Amino acid sequence: MDGAKGRWIAIALGSEGSFGSAILVDTLQEVLDAYPKASAIAIDVPIGLPTQGARAADLEAKMLLGPRRATVFPAPPRPVLEAATYAAARTKAIELTGKSISAQSFALRHNILEAEPLCANRDVYEVHPELAYRALSGRVLLSNKRTWNGAVERQEALASVGIHLPAHLGSAGAAPVDDVLDAAICAWSARRIAAGEAECVPAEPELDDSGRPMAIWF
């Protein structure tokens, strides 16, 4: 699943790995309720926050993506995301990491803090779409996913493993194209996780202050 302009889009695969269904809903809880028997759920949201500094998972993901490293938004320390205002968050980020936080990263706090308590009791794993597409294609996809070339390149990658997105997704089709493609590769990653075929960075995850592993799967 992936955030989509303040909502959540989720794509489910069937037992053979082909497209099963798609939904676009307002809350993450609705996604979890819609798929209570899912073997694994992959989400493009940080799971586990550092108390200071950067997560090894984000640093390794950036290294693997090379020219597309800017697509990784490092998870800020928890006190930064819990700040009341963006100005306060910037001050706290400099204090804890040595540098400020972008407005885009701070805006993601809503998704991160919504996901955290709900992921504790389900088999939910953090993924990064571009890292997953790299694993699927054997290379970093250089085309921006918001361009026609980028969208087609990603659709072709999904089709190569039997994930053919239908022309009509019902109400879920109102989601932006790049979010649909991100949700689809998250579903591919979830299937790999369920099958025991997935990898993660770092290979030996750090733990957050609740003992939760901080790792990005693909």
KEMAR-664775 format. One record per residue (C-alpha): x, y, z; residue in one letter; residue number from 1. Coordinates in Angstrom, 1 decimal. Example, Ala and Ser with C-alpha at 12.3 -4.5 7.8 and 13.67 -1.06 7.14 Angstrom:
# KEMAR-664775
@x=12.3 y=-4.5 z=7.8 resn=A resi=1;
@x=13.7 y=-1.1 z=7.1 resn=S resi=2;
//
This chain:
# KEMAR-664775
@x=0.0 y=0.0 z=0.0 resn=M resi=1;
@x=1.0 y=3.6 z=-0.5 resn=D resi=2;
@x=-0.2 y=7.0 z=0.5 resn=G resi=3;
@x=-2.1 y=8.8 z=-2.2 resn=A resi=4;
@x=-2.8 y=12.5 z=-1.6 resn=K resi=5;
@x=-4.0 y=12.1 z=1.9 resn=G resi=6;
@x=-5.6 y=8.7 z=1.3 resn=R resi=7;
@x=-4.3 y=5.2 z=1.0 resn=W resi=8;
@x=-4.2 y=3.0 z=-2.1 resn=I resi=9;
@x=-3.7 y=-0.8 z=-1.7 resn=A resi=10;
@x=-3.3 y=-3.5 z=-4.3 resn=I resi=11;
@x=-3.7 y=-7.1 z=-3.4 resn=A resi=12;
@x=-2.3 y=-10.1 z=-5.4 resn=L resi=13;
@x=-3.8 y=-13.5 z=-5.6 resn=G resi=14;
@x=-2.1 y=-16.8 z=-4.6 resn=S resi=15;
@x=-0.5 y=-17.0 z=-8.1 resn=E resi=16;
@x=0.9 y=-13.5 z=-7.8 resn=G resi=17;
@x=-1.4 y=-11.9 z=-10.4 resn=S resi=18;
@x=-3.5 y=-8.8 z=-9.8 resn=F resi=19;
@x=-6.4 y=-9.4 z=-7.3 resn=G resi=20;
@x=-8.0 y=-6.2 z=-6.3 resn=S resi=21;
@x=-7.4 y=-2.5 z=-5.5 resn=A resi=22;
@x=-9.0 y=-0.1 z=-3.1 resn=I resi=23;
@x=-8.6 y=3.6 z=-2.3 resn=L resi=24;
@x=-9.7 y=4.5 z=1.2 resn=V resi=25;
@x=-9.3 y=7.3 z=3.8 resn=D resi=26;
@x=-7.5 y=5.4 z=6.6 resn=T resi=27;
@x=-4.9 y=2.7 z=7.0 resn=L resi=28;
@x=-7.3 y=0.8 z=9.3 resn=Q resi=29;
@x=-9.7 y=0.4 z=6.4 resn=E resi=30;
@x=-6.9 y=-1.3 z=4.4 resn=V resi=31;
@x=-6.1 y=-3.7 z=7.2 resn=L resi=32;
@x=-9.8 y=-4.5 z=7.6 resn=D resi=33;
@x=-10.2 y=-5.1 z=3.9 resn=A resi=34;
@x=-7.5 y=-7.7 z=3.8 resn=Y resi=35;
@x=-7.6 y=-9.5 z=7.2 resn=P resi=36;
@x=-6.1 y=-12.7 z=5.9 resn=K resi=37;
@x=-3.2 y=-11.2 z=3.9 resn=A resi=38;
@x=0.0 y=-13.3 z=4.3 resn=S resi=39;
@x=2.1 y=-10.1 z=4.4 resn=A resi=40;
@x=1.5 y=-6.4 z=3.9 resn=I resi=41;
@x=4.1 y=-4.0 z=2.5 resn=A resi=42;
@x=3.8 y=-0.3 z=3.0 resn=I resi=43;
@x=5.8 y=2.6 z=1.6 resn=D resi=44;
@x=6.1 y=4.3 z=5.0 resn=V resi=45;
@x=8.9 y=4.2 z=7.6 resn=P resi=46;
@x=8.3 y=1.6 z=10.3 resn=I resi=47;
@x=10.5 y=2.4 z=13.3 resn=G resi=48;
@x=12.0 y=5.8 z=14.1 resn=L resi=49;
@x=15.4 y=6.7 z=15.4 resn=P resi=50;
@x=15.8 y=8.7 z=18.5 resn=T resi=51;
@x=18.7 y=10.7 z=16.9 resn=Q resi=52;
@x=20.7 y=10.6 z=13.7 resn=G resi=53;
@x=19.9 y=8.7 z=10.6 resn=A resi=54;
@x=18.6 y=5.1 z=10.2 resn=R resi=55;
@x=21.1 y=2.6 z=8.6 resn=A resi=56;
@x=18.2 y=1.4 z=6.4 resn=A resi=57;
@x=17.8 y=4.8 z=4.7 resn=D resi=58;
@x=21.6 y=5.3 z=4.2 resn=L resi=59;
@x=21.9 y=1.8 z=2.6 resn=E resi=60;
@x=18.9 y=2.4 z=0.4 resn=A resi=61;
@x=20.3 y=5.6 z=-0.8 resn=K resi=62;
@x=23.6 y=3.9 z=-1.6 resn=M resi=63;
@x=21.9 y=1.1 z=-3.6 resn=L resi=64;
@x=19.8 y=3.6 z=-5.6 resn=L resi=65;
@x=22.7 y=5.8 z=-6.6 resn=G resi=66;
@x=21.4 y=8.3 z=-9.1 resn=P resi=67;
@x=17.9 y=7.9 z=-7.7 resn=R resi=68;
@x=19.0 y=8.3 z=-4.1 resn=R resi=69;
@x=16.9 y=11.5 z=-3.7 resn=A resi=70;
@x=13.7 y=9.3 z=-3.8 resn=T resi=71;
@x=14.6 y=8.1 z=-0.3 resn=V resi=72;
@x=13.3 y=10.5 z=2.4 resn=F resi=73;
@x=15.2 y=9.5 z=5.5 resn=P resi=74;
@x=13.0 y=8.9 z=8.5 resn=A resi=75;
@x=13.5 y=11.8 z=11.0 resn=P resi=76;
@x=14.0 y=11.1 z=14.7 resn=P resi=77;
@x=10.8 y=10.7 z=16.6 resn=R resi=78;
@x=11.1 y=14.1 z=18.4 resn=P resi=79;
@x=11.3 y=15.8 z=15.1 resn=V resi=80;
@x=8.0 y=14.3 z=13.8 resn=L resi=81;
@x=6.3 y=15.0 z=17.0 resn=E resi=82;
@x=7.1 y=18.7 z=17.0 resn=A resi=83;
@x=4.1 y=21.0 z=16.9 resn=A resi=84;
@x=5.2 y=23.1 z=14.0 resn=T resi=85;
@x=7.5 y=22.9 z=11.0 resn=Y resi=86;
@x=9.7 y=25.6 z=12.5 resn=A resi=87;
@x=10.0 y=23.6 z=15.7 resn=A resi=88;
@x=10.7 y=20.4 z=13.7 resn=A resi=89;
@x=13.6 y=22.1 z=11.8 resn=R resi=90;
@x=15.2 y=23.3 z=15.1 resn=T resi=91;
@x=14.9 y=19.8 z=16.6 resn=K resi=92;
@x=16.2 y=18.2 z=13.5 resn=A resi=93;
@x=19.3 y=20.3 z=13.5 resn=I resi=94;
@x=19.8 y=19.5 z=17.2 resn=E resi=95;
@x=19.5 y=15.7 z=16.7 resn=L resi=96;
@x=20.9 y=15.2 z=13.2 resn=T resi=97;
@x=23.0 y=18.2 z=12.4 resn=G resi=98;
@x=20.8 y=19.3 z=9.5 resn=K resi=99;
@x=17.3 y=20.6 z=8.9 resn=S resi=100;
@x=14.2 y=18.6 z=7.6 resn=I resi=101;
@x=12.4 y=19.3 z=4.3 resn=S resi=102;
@x=8.8 y=20.4 z=4.3 resn=A resi=103;
@x=8.0 y=17.3 z=2.3 resn=Q resi=104;
@x=9.6 y=15.0 z=4.9 resn=S resi=105;
@x=7.8 y=16.8 z=7.7 resn=F resi=106;
@x=4.4 y=16.4 z=5.8 resn=A resi=107;
@x=4.9 y=12.7 z=5.8 resn=L resi=108;
@x=4.6 y=12.6 z=9.6 resn=R resi=109;
@x=0.8 y=12.1 z=9.3 resn=H resi=110;
@x=1.2 y=8.8 z=7.4 resn=N resi=111;
@x=4.1 y=7.6 z=9.6 resn=I resi=112;
@x=2.3 y=8.3 z=12.9 resn=L resi=113;
@x=-0.9 y=6.8 z=11.6 resn=E resi=114;
@x=0.8 y=3.6 z=10.5 resn=A resi=115;
@x=3.0 y=3.0 z=13.6 resn=E resi=116;
@x=0.4 y=1.8 z=16.1 resn=P resi=117;
@x=-1.6 y=-0.2 z=13.5 resn=L resi=118;
@x=1.4 y=-2.1 z=12.2 resn=C resi=119;
@x=2.3 y=-3.5 z=15.6 resn=A resi=120;
@x=-0.1 y=-6.4 z=15.5 resn=N resi=121;
@x=0.0 y=-7.4 z=11.8 resn=R resi=122;
@x=2.7 y=-8.7 z=9.4 resn=D resi=123;
@x=3.4 y=-5.3 z=8.0 resn=V resi=124;
@x=6.8 y=-4.5 z=6.4 resn=Y resi=125;
@x=8.4 y=-1.3 z=5.2 resn=E resi=126;
@x=9.4 y=-1.1 z=1.6 resn=V resi=127;
@x=10.6 y=1.5 z=-0.8 resn=H resi=128;
@x=9.2 y=1.3 z=-4.3 resn=P resi=129;
@x=12.3 y=2.3 z=-6.2 resn=E resi=130;
@x=14.4 y=-0.2 z=-4.3 resn=L resi=131;
@x=11.8 y=-2.9 z=-5.1 resn=A resi=132;
@x=11.8 y=-2.0 z=-8.8 resn=Y resi=133;
@x=15.6 y=-2.2 z=-8.7 resn=R resi=134;
@x=15.3 y=-5.8 z=-7.3 resn=A resi=135;
@x=12.7 y=-6.7 z=-9.9 resn=L resi=136;
@x=14.5 y=-5.2 z=-12.9 resn=S resi=137;
@x=18.1 y=-5.9 z=-11.8 resn=G resi=138;
@x=18.9 y=-2.2 z=-12.2 resn=R resi=139;
@x=17.9 y=1.2 z=-11.0 resn=V resi=140;
@x=15.1 y=2.7 z=-13.1 resn=L resi=141;
@x=16.3 y=6.1 z=-14.1 resn=L resi=142;
@x=13.1 y=7.5 z=-15.6 resn=S resi=143;
@x=11.0 y=9.5 z=-13.2 resn=N resi=144;
@x=7.8 y=7.6 z=-12.3 resn=K resi=145;
@x=5.7 y=10.6 z=-12.9 resn=R resi=146;
@x=6.6 y=10.8 z=-16.6 resn=T resi=147;
@x=5.1 y=8.7 z=-19.4 resn=W resi=148;
@x=8.4 y=6.9 z=-19.9 resn=N resi=149;
@x=8.7 y=6.1 z=-16.2 resn=G resi=150;
@x=5.2 y=4.9 z=-15.9 resn=A resi=151;
@x=5.5 y=2.6 z=-18.9 resn=V resi=152;
@x=8.9 y=1.3 z=-17.7 resn=E resi=153;
@x=7.4 y=0.3 z=-14.4 resn=R resi=154;
@x=4.2 y=-1.2 z=-15.9 resn=Q resi=155;
@x=6.4 y=-3.4 z=-18.1 resn=E resi=156;
@x=8.5 y=-4.5 z=-15.1 resn=A resi=157;
@x=5.3 y=-5.5 z=-13.3 resn=L resi=158;
@x=4.0 y=-7.3 z=-16.3 resn=A resi=159;
@x=7.2 y=-9.3 z=-16.5 resn=S resi=160;
@x=6.2 y=-11.1 z=-13.3 resn=V resi=161;
@x=2.6 y=-11.5 z=-14.2 resn=G resi=162;
@x=1.2 y=-8.3 z=-12.6 resn=I resi=163;
@x=-1.0 y=-6.8 z=-15.2 resn=H resi=164;
@x=-2.9 y=-3.8 z=-13.9 resn=L resi=165;
@x=-6.4 y=-3.6 z=-15.4 resn=P resi=166;
@x=-7.4 y=-0.5 z=-17.4 resn=A resi=167;
@x=-10.2 y=0.2 z=-14.9 resn=H resi=168;
@x=-9.6 y=0.0 z=-11.2 resn=L resi=169;
@x=-13.0 y=1.3 z=-10.1 resn=G resi=170;
@x=-12.8 y=3.9 z=-7.4 resn=S resi=171;
@x=-9.1 y=3.1 z=-6.8 resn=A resi=172;
@x=-8.5 y=4.4 z=-10.3 resn=G resi=173;
@x=-8.9 y=7.9 z=-9.0 resn=A resi=174;
@x=-5.4 y=7.6 z=-7.4 resn=A resi=175;
@x=-2.4 y=9.2 z=-9.2 resn=P resi=176;
@x=-0.7 y=6.8 z=-11.6 resn=V resi=177;
@x=2.6 y=6.9 z=-9.7 resn=D resi=178;
@x=0.9 y=5.9 z=-6.5 resn=D resi=179;
@x=-0.9 y=3.0 z=-8.2 resn=V resi=180;
@x=2.4 y=1.8 z=-9.6 resn=L resi=181;
@x=4.1 y=2.2 z=-6.2 resn=D resi=182;
@x=1.3 y=0.2 z=-4.5 resn=A resi=183;
@x=1.7 y=-2.6 z=-7.1 resn=A resi=184;
@x=5.4 y=-3.0 z=-6.5 resn=I resi=185;
@x=4.7 y=-3.0 z=-2.8 resn=C resi=186;
@x=2.3 y=-5.9 z=-3.4 resn=A resi=187;
@x=5.1 y=-7.7 z=-5.3 resn=W resi=188;
@x=7.4 y=-7.1 z=-2.4 resn=S resi=189;
@x=4.8 y=-8.4 z=0.1 resn=A resi=190;
@x=4.5 y=-11.6 z=-2.0 resn=R resi=191;
@x=8.3 y=-12.1 z=-1.9 resn=R resi=192;
@x=8.3 y=-11.5 z=1.9 resn=I resi=193;
@x=5.5 y=-14.1 z=2.4 resn=A resi=194;
@x=7.4 y=-16.6 z=0.3 resn=A resi=195;
@x=10.7 y=-16.0 z=2.2 resn=G resi=196;
@x=12.4 y=-14.7 z=-0.9 resn=E resi=197;
@x=12.8 y=-11.0 z=0.1 resn=A resi=198;
@x=15.9 y=-9.2 z=1.3 resn=E resi=199;
@x=16.3 y=-6.1 z=3.5 resn=C resi=200;
@x=18.6 y=-3.3 z=4.3 resn=V resi=201;
@x=20.4 y=-3.4 z=6.5 resn=P resi=202;
@x=20.9 y=-7.2 z=6.7 resn=A resi=203;
@x=21.0 y=-6.9 z=10.5 resn=E resi=204;
@x=18.4 y=-4.3 z=11.3 resn=P resi=205;
@x=18.7 y=-1.8 z=14.1 resn=E resi=206;
@x=15.9 y=-1.6 z=16.6 resn=L resi=207;
@x=13.9 y=1.5 z=17.5 resn=D resi=208;
@x=13.1 y=2.5 z=21.1 resn=D resi=209;
@x=10.2 y=0.0 z=21.1 resn=S resi=210;
@x=12.4 y=-2.9 z=20.0 resn=G resi=211;
@x=10.9 y=-2.8 z=16.4 resn=R resi=212;
@x=13.3 y=-3.6 z=13.6 resn=P resi=213;
@x=14.1 y=-0.7 z=11.3 resn=M resi=214;
@x=14.5 y=-2.3 z=7.9 resn=A resi=215;
@x=13.5 y=-1.7 z=4.3 resn=I resi=216;
@x=12.4 y=-4.8 z=2.4 resn=W resi=217;
@x=12.4 y=-5.6 z=-1.3 resn=F resi=218;
//
